[in-house]
Structure formats: structure tokens, C-alpha cells
């Protein structure tokens, strides 16, 4: 790339005599086998990375030598590799704005105030733009962390890491046998009645998380000058400023600071898991331990470990790849590609020098931009659906910050950039062509329109299996999911009372038979006749008792699959006559039932039957796609849920009214029941109540129409549109 050597603005600073401020600290580091220098101002916690040539130039500026003299010295040392005049101007401007450079032409106090005001204004502007991620500084935690660091020092080493890994592994191995209980309690997360406790646990865990960052940073020699609260989409979360880790020469130390919060949280999750396993289920300590375990494990891995947003995973990835400012530089790589290949701009400053680094930045830039749009749309729809006014305001503000302002800056660049002097008409024409193409793609070209819902497997034909006699369950021969034929034994009961009565009846028969023989020897016809009658009654009693004993064997009344109710759960228990043992489902009668609210079901009522197509996946067999169609829609909405698993308490999406029905079968607002017809034998292995994920296929529409339709449906009923 051709680098312009001279700048028309050089005369403005050639005679200046700047120098690095006296308290600026410089640390040497290596990134991807290349040497760099990190300039750090401890008072403002500002950092700036300098290449060897740039650092040599800055080091030459001692407050007496002019910028012109320092540049000529650099030219004599490095030749073509020396920074050009535009690069020197950019370097000095960035150092000055970072409060790292002192210029003696103006009073020192005035410089500090002006630069302080500039930094404050920039920070406030950034906060206003990023209103969904607002930060508020509260305290300097240095005193607290300095006092706590010696306590944690003995375990913040390799041996401590091994002990941490052993504890986490032990907790996982103890949880695995309790997996069914664990997944069952996970359904309570969506219950609004638990959100206060969950929110409290979340805030305390995030405080512990940030303490982990701070204490690891202190342990490795860094400073933590700032602690405050950050609003992540209106959710309060503590934060600490551990950016002094950027000066650590060892990349593993930098990554350790980034991972410190997650390590501390996973430690809390392991301890909470052990508590959860050893306290009485259903109690408040059990619930708090579960919320701690869930928030400190699943939530922290899904969000903090995600490198596509600027959380812990992003900084860990940046440190391990040795690519500082990963997100900014990846965006610059994408921008440079557009400038060079679409607008034919020459002399574009590369964001990366090494081919491997360019590939990483390009890939990360594409993925992060896609993820950013997905996150924006998801958060917007969630907030608008939850609090329409606040959500709409935040959505518009963030959309302006993320999209409108960049578009305005691009238009300004298109109209005034000196790089487009000789090709501005072509650039404007190309931009208009791209804008028209994007508008056609978004607003005119029809694309597939899919709507998703959650349902359950329902059975039209089912029968309960009941006991016919009182008895204790001695043996179980079938379990849920097993296929049985008519007459197959499901469970065997025993009755000590029945055994005693049978033994007594047999003894009575033996006694009567002895009396009958004696009467015949004595030729006592009258006594013989009486004993024969008594013997007949006793034999009838034995026959009846044997019939009752046969009824202690519970058999399947017809072929089917054992569904809800596990016979093994009754082992050793006394079951009275007529009590249920399990539910027997006829597989051929299984169907899928989905529950939609009024806005979700509206588009189904408008479609003709031949267009009501749906694809579904069983939760137990996600890879298998089943083609189906809508069988029928119950035209009247109802608040009673067909199955408790469709409500919040059962892990479903329907908000339930626990005040009206603690069992979770009454929904807040009416729902429409949709029955789905599936091919024969498609649900043979499914059980009633099992969750099903559905995707309805609607007629194709442009993306803009789909988005507007989704937003209007999300806010329908909350505001008149």
C-alpha cells in the first residue's frame, strides 16, 4: 500500500515540543511474536499501544526537541518503515486525547481541565448512545481488594486451580444421578413467583463475579481503581475496572483476569450444588441453592463466556489470540474491504499486517455483526412485549445509536471525504444502487415466513390401570415407555391378610375332611350330611380367596405403552382396591396439541386448511423432523390449560394464575388449542405430556412485512395500533 509521506497540516505542529507526561508508565509486550509498548496513565487509567517505531519517535520527544526534529531522526533510523507525517499527526492526537502527552505551549492546568472535560463529554456521549448498557461509577475498591488479596493469595495459584477443578468435577459427578430432579426443578425458573429470589441471587453472584476479577488482578500485580453498577437492559449488575491487566506481559495472566469472575462463579455453583444435594427438597435453602447453582453455571457460561459480545469471553479470546481491540479492529477490517473493493479508495490503512490475523478479524467481524443484530431484535421484542413504553423508547434510542448515527456518519463521509475527490459520483451511484437493492430485498422480495410454537403430545385414547384388590406392591414388571400386550403383568401385589385367610380356610377344610372320615366310620349319616355341607362352603371360600389372590397380579387391559405414572414408585406401599397404578396409552391415538394466544393464533384462522402446514420435533428426538398439518383449531379461547407442562410451572410459555389455581392449570388470558395431525406411527415412541417444538409455514412475505407483523403482534393488546 502506498503511504502518503507528507501532510498539509504538518505546519501546525512541526515546531511543537511535546513529551510523555511524567507519570506515564510504559510496559513492553509481545503480540503474535511482534514487540509492542503499552503506555499507561495510572491517574486516568488510559492505555495506548505503540509500535516500536512509534515508541522510538515518542521517546525522542523530550520536551525540548521539536516534532520536526524527532521525525527526521526517525527517518534516519528506520527509512521507509518510519511513520509518515499523517501517521505522526494521528499518533500525537491520540496520545493527547488519552491524556498521555504533555504540550508546554498551554498552561498545564488548562490542558488537564480541557482534556478532562473532553473525556467526560465523550464518556457521557457514549453512555447516552449505549443506554441499554449504562455504567455508573460508585467507589474505588483498591483498599478493600488490597486487604482481601493476602487472604486469597495462598489459593490463587496452580494448586488452587487444581483444587477448584476437583471441586467442580466432584459437584458434576454428584449431580448427574439427580438429573431428572434437576431438570424438573429447572421448570420453576420461569415462574414469576420466584423472580424476586432469582434477581437477588443474580445481583449477589455478579458482585462475587466482579470481586473475582478484582482479586485475581490484584494477585497478579494490577490495580482496580473503579467499581460501580452497570444496567444490562435495565438489569442491575456490578462491575470493576480491571483494565490494568492489559499491561501484563504474560498473555495467560491477562486471560486469567478475564476468567477470574467465571472461576469464582463456578466455585459458588459447585458449593451450591453440594448444598442442594444435602438439604431437604422444597425448602427455601434448597431453592436458593438451586438458583445459585443455575445462575452461576448455566447463565455465566451462556453469557459471560460468549466471545461475540464484550464480556469475559471476548477479553479472554482477545488475550489468547494476542489481538488487542479485537472488535474494533474486526470492524475496521470489514470497513476497509468495502472501501478498497467497492469504493476503490486507495491508501486505506490496514487494520492487520499478518494474513492469519486478517482471517481471524474478518471471521470475527462477520459473526459479531450478525450476533449484534440478533441480540438487538431479541432484546427489543422482549422489552416492547414487557413494558411497551419503556421498551419502545429504549429500542428507538439504541436503533438510532447503532444504525441511524452510523448511517449519518457514512453519508457525511460520502459527501466530504477527501479520499473520494476523483471518484465521488461513482461512490454515490454505487451507494444508491446498494440501497435500492437492499430495499428491494427487504421490502419487495418474498421470503419464507416461519412461526414457532411449543406443544405437547396428547392422547385421544388412554386408559388407567387400577388395582382390583388391596395389597402391598412386591414386584414391578414394566416401566414408563414399555410396550405391553393385553394380559401382560405390570405389577405383582401381596396381601398378608389374604394369605392368612387362605391358610385358615385350608386348615378348616382339612379339619372338616377329618370329621367327615370319622362320621363315615361311625356310620353317622346325619353328621355326615352336615359336614358335607360345611365342607362345600369352606371349598367355595378357598375358591373365592384364590380368585382374590389372582387379582393381586395387575395386568394390562389392552395393548399399549406405559405412560404417566411409574409403577416402581409404589414398591412396598399399600394400594387399596381401585387405586391407579399407571396410565396406558394406545400409540395409534397419539396426537400433538399446541397452545397459542390470541395474537399468535390470528394468522392460523386466516389461512385455508391446505396452507396450514407444520414441521415438528420431539424434545426427545430433536434431529428427526416430522411433517404434519393442522387438524383442527378450537375456535373459543379458554384459560384452563390442557396440560400443566404448558404453563410456567411446568416449563411452558403460558403465564399462569397461581392465586386462582396453585397447581398451575389456569392461564392468565385465554389460549386457543390447536390439534396437529401427524403421520401414522410418527408418535409411537412419544409419551403424553412430552414437549414438542413446532414450526408453522406461512405464505412467503418480504422481510419488512414479517418484522412489522411480529412487532404488531408482540404489542397487540398493550397499545392500540
SELUMVEX-711042 format. One line per 8 residues: number of its first residue (from 1); their letters; for each residue x, y, z of C-alpha. Coordinates in pm, whole numbers. Layout:
<rs>
NUM) A) X/Y/Z; ...
</rs>
This chain:
<rs>
1) XXXXXXXX) 0/0/0; 126/348/-92; 160/562/223; 147/941/171; 465/1085/325; 358/1447/370; 55/1617/522; -90/1964/454
9) XXXXXXXX) -141/2008/830; 221/1944/924; 299/2314/973; 56/2330/1264; 262/2108/1491; 611/2081/1341; 750/2329/1593; 573/2184/1900
17) XXXXXXXX) 786/2027/2174; 560/1765/2338; 663/1482/2566; 504/1196/2752; 361/1301/3086; 600/1230/3373; 379/972/3547; 304/766/3234
25) XXXXXXXX) 421/406/3269; 544/210/2967; 542/-170/2953; 691/-386/2680; 478/-671/2546; 477/-921/2263; 168/-977/2049; 185/-1260/1793
33) XXXXXXXX) 568/-1260/1811; 587/-883/1749; 711/-634/2007; 480/-355/2126; 481/-96/2404; 183/-13/2629; 166/344/2763; -49/366/3076
41) XXXXXXXX) -164/671/3274; -245/548/3630; -442/862/3716; -695/823/3433; -639/451/3367; -587/527/2998; -389/281/2783; -238/316/2439
49) XXXXXXXX) -43/61/2234; 268/180/2045; 466/3/1776; 847/3/1815; 888/282/1557; 612/490/1716; 758/436/2063; 1102/540/1939
57) XXXXXXXX) 953/860/1796; 764/937/2117; 1075/859/2323; 1271/1111/2115; 1023/1383/2213; 1170/1505/2544; 1001/1844/2573; 1294/2026/2407
65) XXXXXXXX) 1314/1858/2068; 1051/1965/1812; 821/1726/1629; 1004/1807/1303; 1340/1712/1455; 1205/1391/1608; 1050/1288/1275; 1376/1342/1087
73) XXXXXXXX) 1562/1133/1346; 1305/856/1294; 1352/878/916; 1728/840/955; 1682/533/1177; 1403/343/1002; 1384/480/648; 1065/367/474
81) XXXXXXXX) 943/199/793; 937/530/981; 596/685/1046; 476/933/785; 361/1288/865; -12/1190/868; 70/896/1095; 270/1122/1331
89) XXXXXXXX) -22/1365/1348; -266/1080/1423; -30/934/1685; 16/1261/1872; -357/1340/1856; -450/1002/2005; -187/1030/2280; -304/1381/2361
97) XXXXXXXX) -672/1281/2375; -577/987/2601; -412/1233/2843; -72/1071/2787; 102/1361/2616; 208/1694/2767; 233/2002/2548; 407/2304/2702
105) XXXXXXXX) 252/2566/2477; -53/2595/2704; -74/2603/3086; -75/2259/3243; -391/2314/3446; -581/2434/3142; -472/2127/2946; -586/1895/3223
113) XXXXXXXX) -923/2064/3258; -982/2076/2886; -881/1719/2833; -1075/1610/3140; -1385/1782/3009; -1331/1624/2667; -1301/1277/2819; -1607/1338/3037
121) XXXXXXXX) -1809/1460/2739; -1705/1158/2535; -1792/922/2819; -2133/1083/2869; -2199/1073/2496; -2106/704/2487; -2333/636/2784; -2619/815/2611
129) XXXXXXXX) -2564/610/2296; -2535/282/2487; -2836/344/2712; -2910/-30/2729; -2563/-82/2880; -2536/213/3118; -2246/236/3367; -2237/434/3689
137) XXXXXXXX) -1912/459/3885; -1955/431/4264; -1634/364/4460; -1262/292/4438; -1227/-67/4568; -847/-63/4600; -850/-53/4981; -1093/-347/5006
145) XXXXXXXX) -912/-559/4748; -570/-483/4897; -695/-607/5234; -856/-920/5088; -580/-1021/4845; -346/-1169/5111; -630/-1394/5232; -685/-1537/4883
153) XXXXXXXX) -317/-1542/4785; -245/-1898/4910; -511/-2048/4680; -467/-1828/4372; -205/-2048/4210; -173/-2373/4015; -258/-2585/4319; -563/-2374/4388
161) XXXXXXXX) -673/-2418/4026; -639/-2796/4058; -841/-2794/4381; -1105/-2578/4208; -1123/-2823/3916; -1155/-3117/4157; -1441/-2947/4344; -1630/-2862/4023
169) XXXXXXXX) -1578/-3215/3887; -1699/-3366/4215; -2012/-3150/4209; -2086/-3254/3849; -2048/-3625/3926; -2282/-3589/4224; -2542/-3404/4015; -2558/-3650/3727
177) XXXXXXXX) -2753/-3918/3921; -3002/-3644/4016; -3050/-3526/3659; -3426/-3587/3647; -3480/-3393/3969; -3253/-3118/3837; -3438/-3080/3508; -3771/-3088/3686
185) XXXXXXXX) -3676/-2801/3916; -3541/-2603/3619; -3902/-2553/3514; -3957/-2330/3819; -3717/-2067/3678; -3992/-1924/3457; -4241/-1892/3742; -4286/-1518/3819
193) XXXXXXXX) -4337/-1601/4188; -3966/-1693/4208; -3824/-1393/4020; -3755/-1183/4332; -3533/-1454/4481; -3373/-1521/4144; -3298/-1148/4096; -3148/-1119/4444
201) XXXXXXXX) -2926/-1423/4388; -2824/-1286/4046; -2709/-949/4184; -2513/-1110/4471; -2349/-1357/4233; -2247/-1078/3996; -2093/-893/4291; -1897/-1211/4371
209) XXXXXXXX) -1811/-1241/4000; -1664/-891/3982; -1482/-949/4310; -1318/-1245/4135; -1190/-1021/3854; -1058/-768/4104; -886/-1012/4340; -713/-1202/4054
217) XXXXXXXX) -599/-871/3903; -454/-762/4240; -290/-1102/4286; -105/-1062/3954; 11/-708/4029; -261/-491/3874; -477/-210/4010; -857/-187/4024
225) XXXXXXXX) -939/186/4055; -1311/174/3980; -1620/-19/4085; -1980/61/4007; -2310/-66/3877; -2399/-138/3517; -2753/-168/3378; -2765/-451/3127
233) XXXXXXXX) -3101/-399/2957; -3238/-247/3281; -3095/-533/3494; -2852/-403/3761; -2513/-573/3764; -2191/-469/3944; -1868/-414/3750; -1500/-343/3823
241) XXXXXXXX) -1234/-181/3606; -953/-435/3570; -805/-283/3254; -465/-256/3420; -430/-624/3325; -361/-501/2970; -10/-409/3088; 69/-766/3200
249) XXXXXXXX) 343/-908/2974; 215/-1265/3009; -97/-1332/2799; -204/-1614/3033; -208/-1367/3322; -427/-1133/3118; -660/-1422/3031; -667/-1527/3400
257) XXXXXXXX) -804/-1185/3497; -1071/-1218/3229; -1164/-1566/3352; -1147/-1476/3724; -1513/-1388/3750; -1631/-1711/3589; -1392/-1916/3805; -1534/-1759/4120
265) XXXXXXXX) -1892/-1812/4000; -1835/-2177/3910; -1686/-2226/4257; -2008/-2083/4403; -2210/-2311/4172; -2018/-2618/4295; -2072/-2528/4662; -2441/-2456/4595
273) XXXXXXXX) -2477/-2794/4420; -2341/-2975/4725; -2581/-2781/4950; -2872/-2855/4715; -2796/-3226/4727; -2785/-3237/5107; -3081/-3024/5220; -3448/-3110/5228
281) XXXXXXXX) -3607/-3064/4879; -3872/-2795/4853; -3734/-2581/5138; -3608/-2223/5095; -3239/-2324/5134; -3288/-2582/4860; -3445/-2325/4628; -3175/-2063/4694
289) XXXXXXXX) -2901/-2323/4638; -3064/-2424/4310; -3095/-2064/4187; -2730/-2004/4281; -2621/-2320/4103; -2821/-2235/3790; -2722/-1867/3768; -2355/-1931/3844
297) XXXXXXXX) -2318/-2213/3591; -2562/-2210/3300; -2613/-1832/3289; -2245/-1741/3327; -2136/-1988/3058; -2405/-1879/2811; -2346/-1505/2854; -2009/-1427/3014
305) XXXXXXXX) -1823/-1691/2813; -1975/-1572/2483; -1691/-1401/2288; -1923/-1226/2040; -2020/-961/2299; -1775/-756/2505; -1796/-968/2816; -1542/-1200/2976
313) XXXXXXXX) -1525/-1444/2685; -1438/-1161/2446; -1140/-1041/2651; -1018/-1397/2712; -1029/-1470/2338; -858/-1139/2259; -578/-1215/2507; -526/-1573/2393
321) XXXXXXXX) -522/-1471/2025; -297/-1176/2117; -517/-938/1917; -597/-627/2128; -912/-431/2039; -1048/-738/1863; -1395/-598/1797; -1286/-252/1680
329) XXXXXXXX) -1018/-393/1453; -1251/-658/1309; -1499/-383/1221; -1215/-185/1067; -1119/-486/851; -1475/-508/717; -1481/-134/660; -1151/-148/473
337) XXXXXXXX) -1280/-424/245; -1576/-206/148; -1357/98/97; -1098/-84/-111; -1315/-313/-324; -1645/-126/-354; -1542/239/-344; -1189/190/-486
345) XXXXXXXX) -1036/405/-211; -659/395/-219; -412/421/69; -650/257/318; -463/195/641; -473/-182/712; -617/-298/1043; -391/-605/1041
353) XXXXXXXX) -46/-675/899; -38/-1055/912; -256/-1272/680; -359/-1505/963; -465/-1210/1175; -674/-1069/888; -861/-1400/854; -939/-1404/1227
361) XXXXXXXX) -1054/-1041/1226; -1270/-1091/916; -1439/-1403/1058; -1495/-1244/1398; -1630/-924/1239; -1893/-1112/1037; -2006/-1327/1331; -2019/-1037/1577
369) XXXXXXXX) -2223/-818/1342; -2479/-1094/1283; -2498/-1164/1656; -2535/-793/1731; -2841/-764/1505; -2995/-1080/1654; -2939/-953/2009; -3084/-611/1925
377) XXXXXXXX) -3401/-759/1773; -3443/-1012/2057; -3400/-752/2332; -3625/-506/2151; -3910/-753/2112; -3870/-868/2473; -3877/-516/2615; -4160/-398/2392
385) XXXXXXXX) -4365/-701/2494; -4286/-649/2864; -4309/-269/2901; -4428/-117/2578; -4348/249/2651; -4006/196/2809; -3917/-78/2563; -4011/129/2260
393) XXXXXXXX) -3813/430/2384; -3502/222/2454; -3539/39/2124; -3562/363/1926; -3269/513/2116; -3050/209/2063; -3152/178/1699; -3050/539/1647
401) XXXXXXXX) -2716/477/1818; -2638/151/1640; -2783/223/1297; -2904/580/1235; -2594/762/1365; -2352/533/1171; -2560/589/857; -2541/965/913
409) XXXXXXXX) -2165/945/960; -2138/738/641; -2338/996/444; -2112/1271/579; -1805/1070/475; -1956/1010/132; -2016/1382/82; -1693/1523/225
417) XXXXXXXX) -1417/1262/236; -1102/1380/51; -1036/1016/-44; -1333/1036/-283; -1238/1358/-461; -1191/1198/-801; -1449/919/-761; -1734/1074/-562
425) XXXXXXXX) -2002/1042/-837; -1920/673/-874; -1932/623/-496; -2269/798/-467; -2414/599/-758; -2286/274/-611; -2431/361/-270; -2772/439/-420
433) XXXXXXXX) -2763/113/-616; -2682/-85/-300; -2953/99/-105; -3214/22/-373; -3105/-343/-383; -3129/-372/-6; -3472/-204/-8; -3595/-447/-274
441) XXXXXXXX) -3459/-744/-81; -3613/-629/247; -3937/-475/124; -4031/-649/-200; -3873/-992/-244; -4090/-1256/-69; -3904/-1491/161; -4026/-1789/367
449) XXXXXXXX) -4221/-1688/678; -4199/-1925/973; -4375/-1901/1309; -4275/-2117/1602; -4468/-2257/1894; -4438/-2519/2166; -4679/-2806/2218; -4711/-3143/2388
457) XXXXXXXX) -4802/-3497/2290; -5166/-3568/2371; -5355/-3899/2359; -5713/-3939/2236; -5740/-4296/2365; -5600/-4373/2706; -5697/-4600/2993; -5598/-4617/3354
465) XXXXXXXX) -5472/-4940/3507; -5626/-4994/3852; -5587/-5249/4128; -5868/-5495/4196; -5766/-5587/4549; -5586/-5437/4847; -5219/-5529/4866; -4856/-5427/4900
473) XXXXXXXX) -4657/-5382/4576; -4399/-5662/4585; -4261/-5661/4229; -4284/-5435/3921; -4258/-5583/3571; -4292/-5270/3347; -4179/-4910/3348; -4289/-4592/3162
481) XXXXXXXX) -4223/-4622/2790; -4253/-5003/2782; -4491/-5162/2533; -4722/-5426/2680; -4970/-5670/2529; -5314/-5744/2667; -5275/-5955/2979; -4907/-5876/3038
489) XXXXXXXX) -4818/-5845/3405; -4741/-5487/3511; -4706/-5534/3887; -4744/-5807/4147; -4901/-5732/4486; -4910/-5939/4803; -5160/-5939/5088; -5056/-6096/5422
497) XXXXXXXX) -5419/-6081/5533; -5535/-6272/5225; -5260/-6531/5276; -5365/-6576/5639; -5732/-6613/5546; -5644/-6865/5275; -5429/-7069/5518; -5709/-7059/5774
505) XXXXXXXX) -5962/-7176/5513; -5734/-7461/5406; -5691/-7567/5771; -6069/-7561/5815; -6112/-7781/5507; -5857/-8027/5641; -6037/-8037/5976; -6377/-8092/5810
513) XXXXXXXX) -6236/-8370/5594; -6106/-8542/5910; -6450/-8506/6074; -6616/-8642/5758; -6400/-8955/5767; -6481/-9009/6137; -6858/-8974/6072; -6841/-9232/5793
521) XXXXXXXX) -6652/-9478/6017; -6918/-9434/6286; -7191/-9461/6018; -7344/-9136/6143; -7549/-9030/5838; -7684/-8710/5996; -7339/-8580/6097; -7200/-8680/5758
529) XXXXXXXX) -7463/-8472/5579; -7395/-8167/5796; -7015/-8192/5748; -7051/-8228/5369; -7245/-7902/5362; -6983/-7724/5574; -6706/-7864/5355; -6873/-7729/5041
537) XXXXXXXX) -6892/-7382/5195; -6524/-7398/5301; -6415/-7502/4949; -6617/-7215/4799; -6437/-6978/5041; -6097/-7108/4923; -6201/-7065/4559; -6305/-6706/4628
545) XXXXXXXX) -5980/-6632/4814; -5774/-6779/4530; -5964/-6558/4285; -5882/-6256/4502; -5517/-6365/4510; -5518/-6376/4129; -5640/-6016/4128; -5322/-5918/4313
553) XXXXXXXX) -5146/-5958/3977; -5204/-5629/3788; -5232/-5693/3414; -5265/-5466/3108; -5631/-5450/2999; -5531/-5391/2634; -5213/-5338/2426; -5038/-5006/2470
561) XXXXXXXX) -4748/-4808/2613; -4698/-4735/2983; -4733/-4358/3002; -4767/-4136/3307; -4724/-4292/3648; -4430/-4517/3733; -4541/-4843/3897; -4198/-4870/4061
569) XXXXXXXX) -4276/-4561/4268; -4525/-4774/4467; -4284/-5055/4561; -4350/-5163/4920; -4658/-4940/4950; -5010/-5050/5037; -5251/-4986/4749; -5623/-5003/4805
577) XXXXXXXX) -5867/-5159/4563; -5950/-4919/4278; -5637/-4702/4308; -5446/-4621/3983; -5114/-4788/3907; -5029/-4621/3576; -5177/-4483/3254; -5186/-4699/2943
585) XXXXXXXX) -5174/-4517/2612; -5274/-4657/2278; -4991/-4535/2048; -5207/-4509/1738; -5423/-4248/1911; -5140/-4003/1996; -5155/-3650/1857; -4985/-3315/1914
593) XXXXXXXX) -5155/-3031/2095; -5027/-2670/2073; -5143/-2371/2274; -5142/-2025/2113; -5259/-1692/2248; -5496/-1473/2051; -5229/-1281/1861; -5033/-1595/1776
601) XXXXXXXX) -5340/-1783/1654; -5471/-1497/1441; -5273/-1592/1133; -5390/-1956/1153; -5757/-1852/1139; -5683/-1656/819; -5515/-1946/636; -5704/-2204/430
609) XXXXXXXX) -5661/-2564/556; -5429/-2667/271; -5178/-2396/377; -5178/-2485/747; -4853/-2685/730; -4626/-2751/1024; -4298/-2928/1095; -4234/-3059/1444
617) XXXXXXXX) -3955/-3209/1650; -3998/-3416/1963; -3791/-3293/2258; -3662/-3649/2295; -3558/-3671/1928; -3456/-3325/1810; -3277/-3434/1487; -3592/-3601/1346
625) XXXXXXXX) -3830/-3367/1162; -4194/-3477/1130; -4411/-3323/856; -4765/-3260/976; -5061/-3030/927; -5320/-2858/1143; -5607/-3094/1219; -5840/-2854/1399
633) XXXXXXXX) -5848/-2531/1599; -6077/-2485/1896; -6246/-2156/1798; -6309/-2039/2154; -6027/-1934/2382; -6003/-2089/2727; -5793/-2023/3035; -5776/-2385/3157
641) XXXXXXXX) -5456/-2544/3025; -5495/-2893/2871; -5173/-3000/3045; -4972/-2841/3331; -4647/-2865/3129; -4779/-2587/2902; -4766/-2334/3188; -4476/-2156/3358
649) XXXXXXXX) -4470/-2403/3644; -4431/-2692/3403; -4163/-2523/3194; -4403/-2394/2927; -4459/-2043/2791; -4809/-1970/2924; -4818/-1737/3225; -5032/-1899/3494
657) XXXXXXXX) -5251/-1753/3766; -5120/-1925/4080; -5351/-1720/4302; -5654/-1876/4133; -5506/-2224/4093; -5183/-2321/4276; -5146/-2630/4056; -5063/-2414/3754
665) XXXXXXXX) -5354/-2517/3528; -5515/-2172/3494; -5353/-1932/3245; -5362/-1553/3259; -5561/-1476/2947; -5735/-1708/2708; -5546/-1952/2487; -5651/-2129/2167
673) XXXXXXXX) -5593/-2503/2140; -5457/-2630/1807; -5452/-3003/1730; -5183/-3126/1491; -5227/-3436/1275; -4912/-3643/1230; -4834/-3939/1001; -4911/-4290/1124
681) XXXXXXXX) -4659/-4429/1377; -4476/-4092/1396; -4554/-4068/1768; -4522/-4434/1860; -4231/-4366/2093; -4372/-4044/2242; -4532/-4016/2584; -4826/-3793/2682
689) XXXXXXXX) -4707/-3459/2813; -4377/-3478/2624; -4274/-3141/2482; -4285/-3080/2106; -4133/-2790/1910; -4339/-2674/1612; -4267/-2455/1311; -4563/-2331/1109
697) XXXXXXXX) -4502/-2238/745; -4692/-1931/628; -4711/-1784/277; -4388/-1608/182; -4365/-1234/254; -4093/-965/237; -3875/-939/547; -4006/-590/629
705) XXXXXXXX) -4366/-713/633; -4270/-1007/855; -4090/-783/1106; -4379/-535/1121; -4625/-819/1166; -4422/-970/1450; -4382/-637/1631; -4752/-555/1598
713) XXXXXXXX) -4843/-899/1731; -4598/-860/2021; -4755/-533/2137; -5114/-611/2042; -5337/-577/2344; -5087/-349/2519; -5148/-47/2297; -5388/41/2017
721) X) -5216/14/1680
</rs>
